[in-house]
Amino acid sequence: MPGKALVPCRKSARCEPLRKTVKLERTRTVSPPAVVKIARVVDEATGTAFDRFEAKSDLGQPVQADVPCEDSEAPQKVLRELRKHNAALTTKASLKAIQEAIDAAPGHHVRHAAQTGWYPGGPDVFVRPTHVVGLLPGVEELLPPRPKKREKRQIVFGNAGTIEGWRDLAEHARWSTRATLMIGAAFAGPLLRILGMQSFGVILYGPSKSGKSTAQVAGGSAIGLRNEEALPTFEATTSGHYQIAGQCNDSLFPMNEVGSLGTRAYEKLGPLMYALSGGKDRARHDVSVYASDAAVSGWALVYAMSSEHSAAALAAQCGMTRGGDAWRCFDVPAVHHGHATIFDRRPRHLTDKAFARLSRERMAEIRKLCEANHGVAFDAYLRGLIELGENLKPRVEAYVEEFVRSLRLRDADGGVHHAARNFGVIYAGLRLAMDMKLLKRPWRPISVKRAVASCFRDGLKVSRLRDTTLEEAKAILHQRLQDTALPRKEDLQPNRDVGFRTTEGADELVAIRSTEFVRWFAGKPAHLHALLAWLDEQGALRKSHERKRLTSRSYEWAVTFPRAPGFKGRCIVLRLPIPK
């Protein structure tokens, strides 16, 4: 203000001294990444062991890595394996934590089974592709087979729904003998190894849209296949089929639509049926120390195929007839006595139109219920089998014998009895499911027996069509051998004779030029191939290698020996005497 002097203000004693404000930066303490050794893992398929380590990813999710025991004490190798699985680890910050995990004892012990199906040692534990039913005594945890690196899954199983929901599905299926057969096939799979029986198959054939796939889906739902898309197809490679068979061990192996194999389907189907029935994976790892026993290194299963044509008809298209595989894999018509679909049990007082409509509705309902209820029935069934303990085998054998006796197969040959016993196992599976209340009333034993017997008898009519052709071919062979001059090997004239006789060890052999042997059946290729298949089955046909399969296009399996001077080329060599 004017007239006022500006006097500097002196600092009061009461004033607080000025303080300099310092801005502190926020610091965060970073905890070292956690690495834990959670398990010691043994893979029975290869006999190798791993340490299983767990860490966290950048998003905080747990990641695991199995490190072979020979590398699991090297921190750098453990780090590398974990980082492959996106673990949030760095070399400098993590090595100490990894070393601490290496030095720690594993949290628990895990054993991956060599294959699915009954675990070796008895029907106490069943290994499914996704989990294990039953308990393995001891401290180890048993898990399904360890996935192989870069191996694509050919079939996906699942568990969903309830037993009650699956029973609703079965209630619709019981109106079809063919759907009943497929459900029984699913329950028959675990019984084969218990009885010491080989794998066998059923080909359900018939017109399109008759319900073949629906019947397969009904059976597949029991083991955990939810719909038709989940069913394996023939588009898989041979090794792919073997992989699926291994996953379906002691179970059902459904395969949808043979027609996808093409016009010469039987040339691929025949060897596949032979391999599946033989139950041996030729690609199995030779160094497996746990699965080297043939009883546990192959498979025992029921394979169920669908096709528009029977296997016999497919063989005829290739100029062939079925041999012994006709009894190992049975042709069963999908429709019975003129019905339009697989539903052949007709409620009383129902018109044709109403029955046709009801059949379509049942097919749609079965598929809907399969989507919602699958896999749970098989778990319950397996638990019931395990609970039977020592009573399981006698009960199964009694059911099988009951079914075979009911067929009254008088004067039937061994092949028919073999097929009848296979169907008896299907009947036994259904009866056991009824004993366990998986299939409740109105399911009845007499109805189940009639349903399975109906499928067997309809299939038997198809299979017997081949008998006339084979008998005619056998008659031609015996007549030709009688009329053709076949000298001893030492008296052979190569430019004149078409064959000779000789002795090798205990075997009396006759060798005929393959070209001449084919001429004996000129214009009758079905007779020729039916005879060769039968001779092979009887052990009377000598081949260059026992594992070689007969084919319709070449005779590479034929032998070039026993050699004789001047006698060249492949021969059909038969062991004498040839059965009548």
C-alpha positions in Angstrom: 0.0 0.0 0.0 1.2 3.6 -0.5 3.0 5.1 2.5 3.8 1.7 3.9 7.4 0.4 3.8 7.9 -3.2 2.6 9.6 -4.9 5.5 11.0 -8.4 5.0 9.3 -10.9 7.2 11.4 -12.7 9.6 11.0 -16.4 10.2 9.1 -17.1 13.3 10.6 -19.5 15.8 7.3 -21.3 15.8 7.5 -22.0 12.0 8.4 -25.6 11.1 11.6 -25.9 9.2 11.1 -26.5 5.5 11.3 -30.1 4.4 12.3 -31.4 1.1 9.8 -33.8 -0.4 11.4 -36.8 -2.1 9.2 -38.9 -4.5 9.9 -42.6 -3.8 9.4 -45.1 -6.7 7.2 -48.1 -6.0 9.1 -51.4 -5.9 7.6 -54.9 -6.2 9.1 -58.0 -4.7 9.1 -60.7 -7.3 8.7 -64.2 -5.8 10.8 -66.9 -7.4 8.7 -69.1 -9.8 7.4 -72.2 -8.2 8.4 -75.6 -9.7 7.1 -78.8 -8.1 7.9 -82.4 -8.7 4.4 -83.8 -8.5 4.9 -87.5 -9.4 7.1 -90.3 -10.5 5.5 -91.8 -13.6 6.0 -95.3 -15.1 4.9 -96.1 -18.6 4.2 -99.8 -18.8 3.9 -99.7 -22.6 7.6 -98.9 -23.0 9.0 -99.8 -19.5 10.3 -96.3 -19.1 10.0 -93.9 -16.1 9.6 -90.1 -15.9 9.5 -87.4 -13.3 6.5 -85.1 -13.7 7.2 -81.4 -12.9 4.6 -78.7 -12.7 5.0 -74.9 -13.0 2.8 -71.9 -13.9 2.3 -70.3 -17.3 2.3 -66.5 -18.0 -1.4 -66.5 -17.3 -1.0 -68.4 -14.0 -2.3 -71.7 -15.4 -0.6 -74.9 -14.3 1.5 -76.7 -16.9 3.2 -80.1 -16.6 6.1 -81.8 -18.3 7.3 -85.4 -18.1 11.1 -85.6 -18.0 12.8 -89.0 -18.5 14.5 -90.1 -15.3 17.9 -90.1 -17.0 17.4 -86.3 -17.6 15.3 -85.3 -14.6 18.4 -84.4 -12.4 19.7 -81.9 -14.8 18.1 -78.4 -14.1 18.7 -77.2 -17.7 16.9 -80.2 -19.2 14.0 -79.8 -16.8 13.8 -76.1 -17.6 13.8 -76.8 -21.4 10.9 -79.4 -21.1 8.8 -77.0 -19.0 9.4 -74.1 -21.3 8.2 -76.3 -24.2 4.8 -76.3 -22.4 4.7 -72.5 -22.0 6.0 -72.4 -18.4 6.8 -68.8 -17.2 10.4 -69.6 -16.4 13.7 -67.9 -17.0 17.2 -69.4 -16.9 18.6 -67.1 -14.1 15.5 -66.9 -11.9 14.3 -70.5 -12.1 17.3 -72.8 -11.9 17.4 -72.6 -8.1 13.6 -73.4 -7.8 14.1 -76.3 -10.3 17.0 -77.7 -8.3 14.9 -77.6 -5.2 12.1 -79.5 -7.0 14.6 -82.1 -8.3 15.9 -82.7 -4.8 12.4 -83.1 -3.4 10.6 -86.5 -3.2 7.8 -87.0 -5.7 4.3 -86.2 -4.4 3.0 -89.6 -5.5 3.6 -92.5 -7.8 1.7 -93.0 -11.1 1.6 -96.0 -13.4 0.2 -95.7 -16.9 -1.2 -99.0 -18.1 0.2 -100.5 -21.3 -3.2 -100.8 -22.9 -6.9 -100.5 -22.2 -9.1 -103.4 -21.1 -8.6 -105.7 -18.2 -5.5 -105.0 -16.2 -3.2 -108.0 -16.0 -3.7 -110.2 -12.9 -7.4 -110.9 -13.1 -10.7 -109.1 -13.7 -10.3 -106.7 -10.8 -9.4 -103.5 -12.6 -10.5 -102.3 -16.0 -8.6 -99.5 -17.9 -10.7 -97.3 -20.1 -9.3 -94.8 -22.5 -10.3 -91.9 -20.2 -10.2 -93.4 -16.7 -9.9 -96.6 -14.6 -12.7 -98.6 -13.1 -11.7 -100.5 -10.0 -8.8 -100.1 -7.6 -5.2 -101.3 -7.9 -3.8 -102.4 -4.5 -0.7 -100.6 -3.4 0.6 -97.0 -3.2 0.6 -96.3 -7.0 -2.2 -94.6 -8.9 -3.2 -96.5 -12.1 -4.0 -94.3 -15.2 -5.0 -95.0 -18.8 -2.2 -95.5 -21.4 0.1 -92.5 -21.8 -0.6 -90.7 -25.1 2.1 -91.1 -27.7 3.7 -88.0 -29.1 2.3 -86.8 -32.4 -0.2 -89.6 -32.4 -3.6 -88.5 -33.6 -6.6 -89.7 -31.7 -8.8 -91.8 -33.9 -11.7 -92.2 -31.5 -13.0 -90.1 -28.7 -14.8 -91.5 -25.7 -16.8 -89.6 -23.1 -19.0 -90.1 -20.0 -22.3 -88.1 -19.7 -25.8 -88.4 -18.3 -27.2 -91.0 -15.9 -28.0 -94.7 -15.7 -31.7 -93.8 -15.7 -31.3 -91.8 -18.9 -29.5 -94.7 -20.5 -32.2 -97.1 -19.4 -34.7 -94.9 -21.3 -32.6 -95.3 -24.4 -32.5 -99.1 -23.9 -36.3 -99.1 -23.5 -36.6 -97.9 -27.1 -33.9 -100.2 -28.4 -35.6 -103.4 -27.0 -38.2 -103.1 -29.8 -35.4 -103.9 -32.3 -33.7 -107.3 -32.3 -30.7 -105.7 -34.1 -30.4 -102.8 -31.7 -30.6 -105.4 -28.9 -27.8 -107.3 -30.6 -25.6 -104.2 -30.7 -26.1 -103.4 -27.0 -25.3 -107.0 -26.2 -22.1 -106.7 -28.3 -20.9 -103.8 -26.1 -21.5 -105.9 -23.0 -19.9 -109.0 -24.5 -16.5 -107.4 -25.1 -15.2 -107.7 -21.5 -16.3 -111.4 -21.4 -14.1 -112.7 -24.2 -10.8 -112.6 -22.3 -12.5 -114.2 -19.3 -13.6 -117.1 -21.4 -10.3 -117.3 -23.3 -12.1 -116.6 -26.6 -10.9 -114.8 -29.7 -12.3 -111.6 -31.1 -15.3 -111.9 -33.5 -17.5 -109.5 -35.5 -20.9 -108.8 -36.9 -21.7 -107.1 -40.2 -25.1 -105.5 -40.0 -26.1 -105.0 -43.6 -29.2 -103.7 -45.3 -30.7 -100.8 -47.3 -29.8 -97.2 -46.6 -32.0 -95.4 -43.9 -33.0 -98.7 -42.4 -31.4 -97.8 -39.0 -28.1 -99.7 -39.2 -26.2 -96.7 -37.8 -28.8 -96.2 -35.1 -28.3 -99.7 -33.9 -24.5 -99.1 -33.8 -25.0 -95.8 -31.9 -27.1 -97.6 -29.4 -24.3 -100.1 -28.7 -21.7 -97.4 -28.9 -23.5 -95.3 -26.3 -22.8 -98.0 -23.7 -19.1 -97.6 -24.1 -19.0 -93.8 -24.4 -19.7 -92.9 -28.1 -22.3 -90.2 -28.2 -23.4 -90.1 -31.8 -22.9 -91.4 -35.3 -20.1 -88.9 -35.9 -18.1 -90.5 -33.0 -18.2 -93.9 -34.7 -14.9 -94.9 -36.4 -15.1 -95.2 -40.2 -13.2 -97.1 -42.8 -11.5 -94.0 -44.0 -8.8 -94.6 -41.3 -5.6 -96.2 -42.4 -4.7 -99.8 -41.5 -2.5 -98.6 -38.6 -5.3 -96.3 -37.6 -7.7 -99.3 -37.3 -5.1 -101.1 -35.2 -4.8 -98.1 -32.9 -8.6 -97.9 -32.5 -8.7 -101.6 -31.8 -6.1 -101.2 -29.0 -8.3 -98.4 -27.5 -11.4 -100.7 -27.7 -9.7 -103.7 -26.2 -12.1 -105.9 -24.1 -14.9 -103.8 -25.5 -16.9 -103.0 -28.6 -15.3 -101.7 -31.8 -18.0 -100.2 -34.0 -17.2 -99.3 -37.6 -19.6 -97.3 -39.8 -20.3 -97.9 -43.5 -18.1 -100.4 -45.3 -19.2 -98.8 -48.6 -16.6 -96.1 -48.1 -13.9 -98.7 -49.0 -15.0 -98.5 -52.7 -16.0 -100.9 -55.4 -13.4 -103.6 -54.4 -14.2 -103.3 -50.7 -13.6 -106.9 -49.8 -9.9 -106.8 -50.8 -9.4 -104.4 -47.9 -12.1 -105.7 -45.7 -11.0 -109.4 -45.7 -7.5 -108.7 -44.4 -8.9 -106.3 -41.8 -11.4 -108.8 -40.5 -8.7 -111.4 -40.4 -6.4 -109.1 -38.3 -9.2 -108.0 -36.0 -10.3 -111.6 -35.3 -6.7 -112.7 -34.8 -6.4 -110.0 -32.1 -2.8 -109.0 -32.6 -1.4 -105.6 -33.3 1.5 -106.2 -35.7 2.7 -102.7 -35.1 3.1 -103.1 -31.3 6.4 -101.9 -29.9 8.9 -104.8 -29.7 10.8 -103.5 -26.7 7.8 -103.4 -24.4 8.8 -105.4 -21.3 5.4 -105.2 -19.7 3.2 -106.1 -22.7 5.3 -108.8 -24.2 2.9 -111.6 -23.2 0.6 -112.4 -26.1 -2.3 -112.6 -23.7 -2.0 -108.9 -22.9 -0.2 -107.4 -25.9 -3.1 -107.8 -28.4 -6.8 -107.3 -28.1 -10.0 -109.1 -27.5 -13.0 -107.3 -28.8 -16.3 -107.5 -30.6 -16.3 -105.5 -33.8 -19.6 -104.4 -35.4 -19.7 -103.1 -39.0 -22.5 -101.6 -41.0 -22.8 -102.0 -44.8 -25.4 -101.9 -47.5 -24.2 -105.3 -48.7 -23.2 -108.4 -46.9 -19.5 -109.5 -46.7 -20.4 -112.5 -48.9 -21.8 -110.2 -51.6 -18.8 -107.9 -51.4 -16.5 -110.9 -51.8 -18.5 -112.0 -54.8 -18.0 -108.6 -56.4 -14.2 -109.3 -56.3 -14.6 -112.8 -57.7 -14.1 -114.3 -54.2 -16.0 -116.2 -51.6 -15.6 -116.1 -47.9 -13.6 -118.7 -46.1 -13.3 -119.3 -42.4 -13.8 -115.6 -41.7 -17.5 -116.1 -42.4 -17.9 -117.6 -39.0 -15.5 -115.2 -37.3 -17.4 -112.2 -38.7 -21.1 -113.0 -39.2 -23.4 -111.4 -41.8 -26.7 -110.3 -40.2 -29.5 -108.7 -42.2 -30.4 -105.3 -40.7 -34.1 -105.9 -41.4 -36.1 -109.0 -40.5 -38.9 -110.6 -42.5 -39.7 -107.7 -44.7 -39.7 -104.9 -42.2 -38.6 -101.5 -43.4 -36.3 -100.7 -40.5 -34.4 -102.4 -37.7 -37.6 -102.2 -35.6 -39.1 -105.7 -35.9 -41.0 -106.1 -32.6 -44.4 -104.6 -33.3 -46.8 -103.6 -30.5 -50.1 -105.2 -30.8 -53.1 -103.5 -32.5 -50.8 -101.1 -34.4 -51.5 -100.4 -38.1 -48.7 -100.5 -40.7 -48.7 -96.7 -41.0 -48.6 -96.1 -37.3 -45.8 -98.7 -36.8 -43.7 -97.1 -39.5 -44.2 -93.7 -37.9 -43.4 -95.1 -34.4 -40.2 -96.7 -35.8 -38.9 -93.4 -37.1 -39.7 -91.7 -33.9 -37.9 -94.4 -31.9 -34.8 -94.0 -34.0 -34.8 -90.2 -33.4 -35.3 -90.7 -29.7 -32.5 -93.2 -29.4 -30.0 -90.8 -31.1 -31.2 -88.0 -28.8 -30.8 -90.1 -25.7 -27.3 -91.3 -26.8 -26.2 -87.7 -27.0 -27.2 -87.1 -23.4 -26.3 -90.5 -21.9 -23.2 -92.4 -22.9 -20.4 -94.2 -21.1 -22.0 -94.4 -17.7 -23.7 -97.7 -18.3 -20.4 -99.4 -19.2 -18.8 -98.2 -15.9 -21.7 -99.6 -13.9 -21.5 -102.8 -15.9 -17.7 -103.2 -15.2 -18.2 -102.6 -11.5 -20.8 -105.3 -11.5 -18.4 -107.7 -13.2 -15.6 -107.0 -10.7 -18.0 -107.5 -7.8 -18.8 -111.0 -9.1 -15.2 -112.1 -8.5 -14.7 -115.8 -8.8 -18.4 -116.3 -9.7 -18.0 -114.3 -12.9 -16.6 -117.0 -15.2 -19.0 -119.8 -14.2 -22.0 -117.5 -14.6 -20.9 -116.4 -18.1 -20.2 -120.0 -19.2 -23.6 -121.0 -18.0 -25.3 -118.3 -20.0 -23.4 -119.1 -23.1 -24.2 -122.8 -22.9 -27.9 -122.0 -22.2 -28.0 -120.0 -25.5 -26.2 -122.6 -27.6 -28.5 -125.4 -26.3 -31.6 -123.3 -27.2 -30.5 -123.2 -30.9 -30.7 -127.0 -31.2 -27.9 -127.2 -33.7 -28.0 -130.8 -34.7 -25.5 -132.1 -37.2 -24.0 -128.6 -37.6 -20.3 -128.3 -38.4 -17.6 -126.6 -36.3 -18.0 -123.2 -38.0 -21.7 -123.0 -37.1 -21.0 -124.0 -33.5 -18.2 -121.4 -33.3 -20.5 -118.6 -34.5 -23.3 -119.8 -32.1 -20.9 -119.6 -29.2 -19.9 -116.0 -30.2 -23.6 -115.0 -30.2 -23.9 -116.8 -26.8 -21.4 -114.4 -25.4 -23.6 -111.5 -26.6 -26.6 -113.1 -24.9 -24.5 -113.6 -21.7 -23.6 -109.9 -21.7 -27.3 -108.9 -21.9 -28.2 -111.3 -19.1 -25.5 -110.0 -16.9 -26.7 -106.4 -17.6 -30.1 -107.6 -16.5 -28.8 -109.1 -13.4 -27.2 -105.8 -12.5 -30.5 -103.9 -13.1 -28.9 -101.9 -16.0 -31.7 -103.4 -18.1 -34.8 -103.5 -16.1 -38.3 -104.9 -16.9 -39.9 -105.0 -19.4 -36.6 -106.5 -20.5 -37.0 -110.2 -20.0 -34.6 -113.2 -20.4 -36.8 -115.0 -22.9 -37.2 -111.9 -25.1 -33.4 -111.3 -25.1 -32.7 -114.9 -26.0 -35.2 -114.8 -28.9 -33.8 -111.5 -30.1 -30.2 -112.8 -30.3 -31.3 -116.1 -31.7 -33.3 -114.3 -34.4 -30.2 -112.4 -35.5 -28.1 -115.6 -35.5 -30.6 -117.6 -37.6 -31.1 -114.8 -40.1 -27.3 -114.6 -40.5 -26.9 -118.4 -40.7 -29.2 -118.4 -43.8 -26.8 -115.9 -45.5 -23.6 -117.8 -44.5 -24.9 -121.1 -45.8 -25.2 -119.8 -49.3 -21.4 -120.2 -49.6 -21.5 -123.9 -48.8 -22.7 -125.1 -52.3 -19.9 -123.2 -54.0 -17.2 -124.7 -51.7 -18.5 -128.2 -52.0 -18.5 -128.0 -55.8 -14.9 -126.6 -55.7 -13.7 -129.4 -53.5 -15.2 -131.9 -55.9 -13.4 -130.3 -58.8 -10.1 -130.4 -57.0 -10.3 -134.1 -56.0 -11.4 -135.1 -59.6 -8.5 -133.1 -61.1 -6.0 -134.6 -58.8 -7.3 -138.1 -59.8 -7.2 -137.4 -63.5 -3.9 -135.5 -63.8 -0.6 -137.3 -64.1 1.6 -136.2 -61.2 4.8 -138.2 -61.1 7.3 -138.3 -58.4 9.8 -135.5 -58.3 12.7 -137.7 -59.5 10.6 -138.8 -62.5 9.5 -135.3 -63.5 9.5 -134.3 -67.2 9.4 -130.4 -67.0 8.2 -129.9 -70.6 5.4 -132.4 -70.2 4.2 -132.6 -66.6 2.2 -129.8 -64.9 3.2 -130.9 -61.4 4.8 -133.6 -59.3 4.7 -135.3 -55.9 7.4 -135.3 -53.3 8.2 -135.9 -49.6 9.7 -133.4 -47.3 10.2 -134.7 -43.8 6.9 -136.0 -42.6 4.9 -134.1 -45.2 3.7 -135.6 -48.5 3.4 -132.7 -50.9 1.9 -132.2 -54.4 3.0 -129.2 -56.5 1.0 -127.9 -59.4 1.9 -125.0 -61.7 -0.2 -122.0 -60.5 -1.3 -121.3 -64.2 -2.5 -124.9 -64.6 -4.3 -124.9 -61.2 -6.2 -121.7 -62.2 -7.2 -123.5 -65.5 -8.9 -126.2 -63.5 -11.4 -123.6 -62.3 -11.7 -121.6 -65.6 -14.9 -119.5 -65.6 -15.4 -120.1 -61.9 -13.2 -117.6 -59.9 -15.5 -117.8 -56.9 -15.0 -121.5 -56.7 -11.2 -121.1 -56.9 -11.0 -118.5 -54.2 -13.4 -120.4 -52.0 -11.3 -123.5 -52.3 -8.0 -121.7 -51.6 -9.4 -120.0 -48.5 -10.7 -123.3 -47.3 -7.4 -125.1 -48.0 -5.5 -122.3 -46.1 -8.0 -122.7 -43.2 -7.4 -126.4 -43.1 -3.6 -126.0 -43.1 -3.4 -128.0 -46.4 -2.1 -125.0 -48.4 1.6 -124.3 -48.3 2.6 -120.6 -48.8 5.9 -118.8 -49.2 5.2 -117.2 -45.8 2.6 -118.3 -43.3 1.5 -114.7 -42.6 0.8 -113.9 -46.2 -2.9 -113.4 -47.1 -4.5 -114.9 -50.2 -5.5 -112.3 -52.8 -7.7 -112.4 -55.8 -5.3 -110.5 -58.1 -2.0 -112.3 -57.8 -0.3 -115.4 -56.5 2.6 -113.8 -54.7 1.8 -116.0 -51.7 2.4 -119.1 -53.8 5.7 -120.9 -53.4 8.7 -121.3 -55.8 9.6 -124.6 -54.1 10.1 -127.5 -53.7 12.4 -127.0 -56.7 12.9 -129.6 -59.4 15.3 -129.5 -62.3 13.9 -127.4 -65.2 10.6 -126.8 -63.3 10.4 -123.0 -62.8 7.7 -120.6 -61.7 5.3 -120.4 -58.8 3.4 -123.5 -57.7 0.3 -124.3 -55.7 1.7 -126.7 -53.1 -0.8 -128.8 -51.2 -0.1 -131.1 -48.2 -1.6 -134.6 -48.6 -4.0 -136.0 -47.7 -6.5 -133.2 -48.6 -9.6 -133.3 -46.4 -12.8 -134.2 -48.1 
